[in-house]
Amino acid sequence: MTKKKNAKPEKLSIEQLIGVLPAYVEKLKQARELFLANVVMFGEIPGPTFRETRRSQFMLDRFHESDLHDVFMDESGNASAILPGTRRSNVIMVSAHADTVFEEDSHPAMLVGQDSITGPAIADNSLGLATVASLPMLLDRLGIRLADDLLLVGTTRSLGRGNLDGMKNFLSTRRVPIRMGICVEGADLGRLSYSGLGMVRGEIQLKIPPDYDWNRFGASGAIGHLARVVNSIMEIPIPREPKTRIAFGSLRCGTSYDTIPRRGALRFEIRSEDDAMLTELEGKLKDMIDEFSLRHGAEFKMEIIARGNNCCIPFSHPLVKTTRQIMDALKVDPIVTPSSGDLSALIDAGYPGVTLGISRVENSREENETISIEPIFRGLAQLVGLLCAIDSGHCDES
C-alpha cells in the first residue's frame, strides 16, 4: 500500500463530512477492480463455522500486504491487525464474521457479471469480510489518515453453534480500550442495528428405538413425529408485545423414498425483546418434548446450542444519530433491525456499536446468493464517513 507521508487526519465538522460523502462514492469507484477481486477471492474460500482457518489466514495475508501492525491470529482463529492512527489515544474496532452457513463443498467459483456477483455466502459474509480487509487500501485511496487506531478483525464462530464465541473470546482476551465498534455485514445496504435481540437457538433430536411398537396408537416414523412437534409449537400463543417469534430453520429426515426414517432433527430459534419471554417459551418447549417422549414411545431430546441476551445503546445515542445523518446524505433508507450477531457480544461487553450493511442481496443464504455491485460504493462511503465521524468525536456521548 502506498504511504502518504503528509496525510493528515480528517478533522471535519459533521456538516463538512456529510458534504464530502458524494465525492467519496466517486473516488471509491476507482478502486472497483481491486476491491471486487478481494470480494471474489474471499467468496471462493469455504468457511463453515468452526472451520474458518483458511479465510482467517487469507485475511492475515491482506493485512500483511497493507503493512499493518500487530497482525495476529488468536486461539479462536480470529484474524486481527491495527492500522495505526496519528494520535493513537483511542481504538475504533471494525469487524466482520468469517464463517458461513455453507459447507466446504458448496463454494464453486463466483459468477461475476457486469452488475452483480453470485455465489454461496457472497453477501453473508464474503462482502463484509472483504470490506474490513480492504479498509486500509480504501482509506489510502481517499487520502484519509485517522487519529485513532483502527482495529480490524475477522471473527470466527459467529453463526449457529458458534454462539458468537469468536467475538466473545476476542473481547475477553484482547483487552484494548475500544472507543466504538462497527460490525460489517454484506447485506443489506441501509441496515442499521444498534441493539442485540434476545434469542434461544436449539435443535430437537428424534430417535426411533429398536423396540418401537409400530402398532401403538399414533405410531409414526421420524417425519410424522417431527411434523406433530412443528404443529404443536405453532399452536403456542405468541404475544404481539413484547415482539416475539419462533422460527424453524431446518428439518432433516430420511434418505430414500421407500424407507421410513428412524432419526431426525428440527432446528429452531426463539427471538424476543423480553428475556423473561425467552425463558418461558424455552420451558414450554422442554415440557412439550418431554410429553412427546412419554406419549409416543420415541426418544426426543432438546439441545440448546446458543443463547443471547437483549442489549442495546439508546436510539438517541450520537453514534446512531450520526449514522442516520450519513445514510440520509447518501440517499440510503435506514432499515432498523436488531442483531443476533457479533454486535450483541460487543454491546453486551459494554462497547457502543452498530451494524451496517454494504450492498443489496437477492436469494439470501441460498447457493445462488447475489449481491449488486453498484450500491457497494455508497455502502463503503457510509462506513468511511462513520469512521471519520467517530474519529472526530461526533459520535461521543457528552
C-alpha positions as CSV (number, residue, x, y, z in Angstrom):
1,M,0.0,0.0,0.0
2,T,1.4,3.4,-1.0
3,K,2.0,5.6,2.1
4,K,1.1,9.3,2.1
5,K,3.7,10.7,4.3
6,N,2.0,14.1,4.6
7,A,-1.5,12.7,5.1
8,K,-3.3,14.3,8.0
9,P,-6.4,13.1,9.9
10,E,-9.7,14.2,8.6
11,K,-11.0,16.7,11.2
12,L,-14.2,17.9,9.6
13,S,-17.3,19.3,11.1
14,I,-20.3,17.0,10.7
15,E,-21.7,19.3,8.0
16,Q,-18.4,19.3,6.1
17,L,-18.1,15.5,6.4
18,I,-21.6,15.0,5.1
19,G,-20.8,17.3,2.2
20,V,-17.8,15.3,1.0
21,L,-19.6,11.9,1.1
22,P,-20.8,12.0,-2.5
23,A,-17.2,12.6,-3.6
24,Y,-16.1,9.6,-1.6
25,V,-18.5,7.5,-3.6
26,E,-17.0,8.5,-6.9
27,K,-13.4,8.1,-5.6
28,L,-14.1,4.6,-4.2
29,K,-15.4,3.5,-7.6
30,Q,-11.8,4.0,-8.9
31,A,-10.8,1.1,-6.6
32,R,-13.6,-1.1,-8.1
33,E,-11.4,-3.8,-9.6
34,L,-9.1,-4.3,-6.6
35,F,-12.0,-4.3,-4.2
36,L,-14.1,-6.8,-6.1
37,A,-11.1,-9.1,-6.6
38,N,-10.9,-9.3,-2.8
39,V,-14.7,-10.0,-2.6
40,V,-14.4,-12.8,-5.1
41,M,-11.3,-14.4,-3.5
42,F,-13.0,-14.4,-0.1
43,G,-16.1,-15.8,-1.7
44,E,-14.2,-18.8,-3.2
45,I,-12.7,-19.8,0.2
46,P,-15.0,-22.1,2.2
47,G,-15.6,-21.0,5.8
48,P,-18.1,-23.2,7.7
49,T,-18.5,-22.4,11.4
50,F,-15.5,-23.9,13.3
51,R,-13.6,-24.4,10.1
52,E,-12.8,-20.8,9.1
53,T,-9.0,-21.1,9.2
54,R,-8.3,-20.7,5.5
55,R,-10.4,-17.5,5.4
56,S,-8.7,-16.1,8.5
57,Q,-5.3,-16.9,7.0
58,F,-6.2,-15.1,3.8
59,M,-7.3,-12.1,5.8
60,L,-3.9,-12.1,7.6
61,D,-2.2,-12.1,4.1
62,R,-4.2,-9.0,3.2
63,F,-3.2,-7.3,6.5
64,H,0.5,-8.1,5.8
65,E,0.2,-6.7,2.3
66,S,-1.2,-3.4,3.8
67,D,1.8,-3.3,6.2
68,L,-0.4,-3.2,9.3
69,H,0.8,-3.6,12.9
70,D,0.1,-6.4,15.3
71,V,-1.1,-8.9,12.6
72,F,-2.3,-11.8,14.7
73,M,-4.5,-14.9,14.8
74,D,-5.7,-15.9,18.2
75,E,-6.5,-19.3,19.6
76,S,-10.1,-18.9,18.4
77,G,-8.9,-18.3,14.9
78,N,-9.9,-14.6,14.8
79,A,-7.7,-12.6,12.4
80,S,-6.8,-9.1,13.6
81,A,-4.5,-6.2,12.9
82,I,-4.1,-2.5,13.6
83,L,-3.9,0.4,11.2
84,P,-2.1,3.0,13.4
85,G,-3.6,6.4,13.8
86,T,-1.6,9.7,14.2
87,R,-2.6,10.2,17.8
88,R,-3.2,6.5,18.9
89,S,-5.2,7.6,22.1
90,N,-8.3,5.6,21.1
91,V,-9.2,2.5,19.2
92,I,-12.1,2.1,16.7
93,M,-13.0,-1.5,16.0
94,V,-14.3,-2.7,12.7
95,S,-15.2,-6.4,12.4
96,A,-16.9,-8.9,10.1
97,H,-17.7,-12.6,10.8
98,A,-15.7,-15.0,8.7
99,D,-18.0,-18.1,9.0
100,T,-20.7,-19.0,6.6
101,V,-23.8,-21.3,6.7
102,F,-22.4,-23.4,3.8
103,E,-20.2,-26.5,4.0
104,E,-16.8,-26.8,2.3
105,D,-18.2,-28.5,-0.8
106,S,-20.6,-25.6,-1.5
107,H,-18.1,-23.0,-2.7
108,P,-17.8,-23.1,-6.5
109,A,-16.2,-20.2,-8.5
110,M,-18.1,-17.0,-8.1
111,L,-20.1,-15.8,-11.1
112,V,-19.1,-12.2,-11.8
113,G,-21.4,-10.2,-14.0
114,Q,-21.5,-6.6,-15.1
115,D,-23.7,-5.6,-12.3
116,S,-23.6,-8.4,-9.8
117,I,-21.7,-11.3,-8.2
118,T,-23.4,-14.6,-7.5
119,G,-22.2,-17.5,-5.3
120,P,-22.9,-19.1,-1.9
121,A,-22.1,-16.7,1.1
122,I,-21.1,-13.8,-1.2
123,A,-23.3,-11.5,0.9
124,D,-23.1,-13.4,4.2
125,N,-20.4,-12.6,4.7
126,S,-17.7,-12.6,2.0
127,L,-18.5,-9.0,1.1
128,G,-18.3,-7.9,4.7
129,L,-15.0,-9.7,5.3
130,A,-13.5,-8.2,2.1
131,T,-14.7,-4.7,3.2
132,V,-12.8,-5.0,6.5
133,A,-9.7,-6.4,4.8
134,S,-9.7,-3.6,2.2
135,L,-10.2,-0.7,4.5
136,P,-6.5,0.3,4.6
137,M,-6.4,0.4,0.8
138,L,-9.7,2.4,0.6
139,L,-8.7,5.0,3.2
140,D,-5.4,5.4,1.4
141,R,-7.2,6.0,-1.9
142,L,-9.2,8.7,-0.2
143,G,-6.2,10.3,1.4
144,I,-7.6,9.7,4.9
145,R,-5.4,9.2,7.9
146,L,-7.4,8.7,11.2
147,A,-6.1,10.0,14.5
148,D,-7.4,6.8,16.3
149,D,-6.0,3.4,15.8
150,L,-8.2,1.2,13.6
151,L,-8.6,-2.3,14.9
152,L,-9.6,-4.7,12.1
153,V,-11.0,-8.1,13.0
154,G,-12.3,-11.1,11.1
155,T,-14.2,-13.1,13.8
156,T,-14.9,-16.9,13.8
157,R,-17.7,-19.0,15.4
158,S,-20.4,-16.4,14.9
159,L,-23.2,-18.4,13.4
160,G,-25.3,-21.4,14.6
161,R,-23.5,-23.5,17.2
162,G,-20.7,-20.9,17.2
163,N,-22.8,-18.8,19.6
164,L,-20.7,-15.6,18.9
165,D,-17.7,-17.3,20.6
166,G,-15.2,-15.7,18.3
167,M,-16.2,-12.2,19.2
168,K,-16.7,-13.0,22.9
169,N,-13.3,-14.6,23.2
170,F,-11.6,-11.8,21.3
171,L,-13.1,-9.1,23.6
172,S,-12.2,-11.1,26.7
173,T,-8.6,-11.7,25.7
174,R,-7.6,-8.6,23.7
175,R,-8.3,-6.0,26.4
176,V,-7.9,-2.9,24.2
177,P,-9.7,0.4,25.1
178,I,-12.3,0.3,22.3
179,R,-13.9,3.6,21.7
180,M,-16.7,2.3,19.5
181,G,-17.3,-0.7,17.2
182,I,-18.8,-1.2,13.8
183,C,-19.8,-4.7,12.7
184,V,-19.9,-5.1,8.9
185,E,-22.4,-7.3,7.0
186,G,-22.5,-7.7,3.3
187,A,-26.3,-7.1,3.3
188,D,-28.4,-5.1,3.3
189,L,-27.4,-1.5,2.4
190,G,-29.4,0.6,4.9
191,R,-29.2,-1.9,7.7
192,L,-28.9,-0.1,11.0
193,S,-28.6,-2.3,14.1
194,Y,-27.9,-0.7,17.4
195,S,-29.4,-3.5,19.6
196,G,-28.9,-7.2,20.2
197,L,-32.0,-9.2,20.2
198,G,-32.5,-11.9,22.8
199,M,-32.6,-15.4,21.3
200,V,-32.5,-19.1,22.2
201,R,-31.3,-21.4,19.4
202,G,-31.8,-25.1,19.6
203,E,-32.3,-28.5,18.0
204,I,-34.9,-31.1,18.7
205,Q,-33.5,-34.5,18.0
206,L,-35.6,-37.7,17.5
207,K,-34.6,-41.3,17.5
208,I,-37.0,-44.3,17.0
209,P,-35.8,-47.0,19.4
210,P,-35.2,-50.6,18.1
211,D,-38.1,-52.0,20.1
212,Y,-40.5,-49.3,18.9
213,D,-44.2,-50.6,18.9
214,W,-45.4,-49.8,15.3
215,N,-48.9,-51.0,16.3
216,R,-49.4,-48.4,19.1
217,F,-51.8,-45.5,18.6
218,G,-50.1,-42.6,16.8
219,A,-47.1,-44.7,15.7
220,S,-45.1,-43.0,13.0
221,G,-41.7,-42.5,11.5
222,A,-39.4,-39.6,12.3
223,I,-41.1,-37.3,9.7
224,G,-44.6,-37.8,11.2
225,H,-43.4,-37.3,14.8
226,L,-41.5,-34.1,13.9
227,A,-44.4,-32.8,11.9
228,R,-46.6,-33.1,15.0
229,V,-43.9,-31.3,17.0
230,V,-43.9,-28.4,14.5
231,N,-47.7,-28.2,14.6
232,S,-47.7,-28.2,18.4
233,I,-45.1,-25.4,18.6
234,M,-47.1,-23.3,16.1
235,E,-50.1,-23.6,18.5
236,I,-48.2,-21.9,21.3
237,P,-49.7,-18.4,21.9
238,I,-47.1,-15.8,20.8
239,P,-47.6,-12.2,22.2
240,R,-47.6,-9.2,20.0
241,E,-45.8,-7.3,22.7
242,P,-43.0,-7.8,23.5
243,K,-42.2,-8.7,19.9
244,T,-41.6,-12.4,19.9
245,R,-41.4,-15.2,17.3
246,I,-40.4,-18.8,16.9
247,A,-38.7,-19.7,13.6
248,F,-37.9,-23.1,12.1
249,G,-34.5,-23.3,10.4
250,S,-34.4,-26.8,9.0
251,L,-35.9,-30.3,9.3
252,R,-33.6,-33.2,8.4
253,C,-35.1,-36.7,8.0
254,G,-34.7,-39.7,5.8
255,T,-32.5,-40.9,2.9
256,S,-34.9,-42.5,0.3
257,Y,-38.4,-42.8,-1.0
258,D,-39.3,-46.2,0.4
259,T,-37.7,-46.3,3.8
260,I,-39.3,-44.9,7.0
261,P,-36.7,-42.7,8.7
262,R,-35.9,-43.6,12.3
263,R,-33.9,-40.4,13.1
264,G,-34.5,-36.7,12.5
265,A,-33.7,-33.3,13.8
266,L,-35.6,-30.0,13.8
267,R,-33.7,-26.7,14.2
268,F,-35.5,-23.7,15.8
269,E,-34.8,-20.3,17.1
270,I,-36.9,-18.2,19.6
271,R,-36.4,-14.5,19.5
272,S,-38.0,-12.0,21.8
273,E,-37.4,-8.4,23.1
274,D,-38.0,-9.7,26.6
275,D,-35.6,-12.2,28.2
276,A,-38.3,-13.5,30.5
277,M,-40.4,-14.4,27.5
278,L,-37.4,-16.4,26.1
279,T,-37.2,-18.4,29.4
280,E,-40.9,-19.0,29.4
281,L,-41.1,-20.3,25.8
282,E,-38.0,-22.4,26.3
283,G,-39.7,-24.0,29.3
284,K,-42.8,-24.7,27.3
285,L,-40.8,-26.4,24.5
286,K,-39.0,-28.6,27.0
287,D,-42.2,-29.7,28.6
288,M,-43.7,-30.4,25.2
289,I,-40.8,-32.6,24.2
290,D,-40.9,-34.5,27.5
291,E,-44.6,-35.2,26.9
292,F,-44.0,-36.3,23.3
293,S,-41.4,-38.8,24.5
294,L,-43.7,-40.4,27.0
295,R,-46.8,-40.3,24.8
296,H,-45.3,-41.7,21.6
297,G,-42.6,-44.0,22.8
298,A,-39.9,-42.3,20.7
299,E,-36.7,-40.7,22.1
300,F,-37.0,-36.9,21.9
301,K,-34.2,-34.7,23.1
302,M,-34.0,-30.9,23.0
303,E,-30.5,-29.4,22.9
304,I,-29.9,-25.6,23.3
305,I,-26.9,-24.6,21.2
306,A,-26.8,-20.8,21.6
307,R,-28.3,-18.0,23.7
308,G,-28.2,-14.2,23.5
309,N,-29.5,-11.5,25.8
310,N,-31.3,-8.4,24.9
311,C,-28.9,-5.4,24.9
312,C,-28.8,-2.0,23.2
313,I,-27.5,1.5,23.0
314,P,-30.2,4.2,23.0
315,F,-31.7,5.4,19.8
316,S,-30.7,8.9,20.9
317,H,-27.0,7.9,21.1
318,P,-24.8,10.2,19.0
319,L,-23.5,7.1,17.2
320,V,-27.0,6.2,16.0
321,K,-27.9,9.8,15.1
322,T,-24.7,10.4,13.1
323,T,-25.2,7.1,11.2
324,R,-28.7,8.2,10.2
325,Q,-27.3,11.6,9.0
326,I,-24.7,9.9,6.9
327,M,-27.3,7.5,5.4
328,D,-29.5,10.4,4.6
329,A,-26.7,12.3,2.9
330,L,-26.1,9.2,0.7
331,K,-29.8,8.7,0.0
332,V,-29.8,5.4,1.8
333,D,-33.0,4.5,3.6
334,P,-32.3,3.1,7.1
335,I,-33.6,-0.4,7.9
336,V,-33.7,-0.5,11.7
337,T,-33.4,-4.2,12.8
338,P,-32.0,-5.8,15.9
339,S,-28.9,-8.0,15.6
340,S,-28.4,-11.6,16.7
341,G,-24.8,-11.4,15.5
342,D,-21.5,-10.1,16.8
343,L,-23.0,-6.7,17.7
344,S,-24.8,-8.4,20.6
345,A,-21.5,-9.6,22.1
346,L,-19.9,-6.1,21.5
347,I,-22.7,-4.2,23.2
348,D,-23.1,-6.8,25.9
349,A,-19.4,-6.3,26.7
350,G,-20.1,-2.6,27.3
351,Y,-19.0,-1.0,24.0
352,P,-21.2,1.3,21.9
353,G,-21.6,-0.1,18.4
354,V,-23.7,-0.5,15.3
355,T,-24.0,-3.0,12.4
356,L,-24.0,-1.7,8.8
357,G,-24.8,-3.4,5.5
358,I,-22.8,-2.7,2.3
359,S,-25.0,-3.7,-0.6
360,R,-28.3,-5.2,-1.8
361,V,-28.8,-9.0,-1.8
362,E,-31.1,-11.5,-3.6
363,N,-31.6,-15.1,-2.7
364,S,-30.1,-14.6,0.8
365,R,-28.5,-17.8,2.2
366,E,-29.1,-19.7,-0.9
367,E,-26.4,-21.2,-3.1
368,N,-27.2,-18.5,-5.8
369,E,-27.0,-15.7,-3.3
370,T,-26.4,-12.5,-5.4
371,I,-25.0,-9.0,-4.5
372,S,-25.4,-5.9,-6.6
373,I,-22.2,-4.1,-7.4
374,E,-23.4,-0.5,-7.9
375,P,-24.7,0.1,-4.3
376,I,-21.4,-1.2,-2.8
377,F,-19.7,2.2,-3.2
378,R,-22.4,4.0,-1.2
379,G,-22.1,1.3,1.4
380,L,-18.3,1.8,1.6
381,A,-18.7,5.6,1.7
382,Q,-21.2,5.2,4.5
383,L,-18.6,3.1,6.5
384,V,-15.7,5.5,5.8
385,G,-17.9,8.5,6.7
386,L,-18.9,6.9,10.0
387,L,-15.2,6.1,10.8
388,C,-14.3,9.8,10.2
389,A,-17.2,10.9,12.4
390,I,-16.2,8.7,15.3
391,D,-12.6,9.7,14.9
392,S,-13.6,13.4,15.0
393,G,-15.6,13.0,18.2
394,H,-19.1,13.5,16.6
395,C,-20.3,10.1,18.0
396,D,-19.2,10.6,21.6
397,E,-21.7,11.0,24.4
398,S,-21.3,14.3,26.2
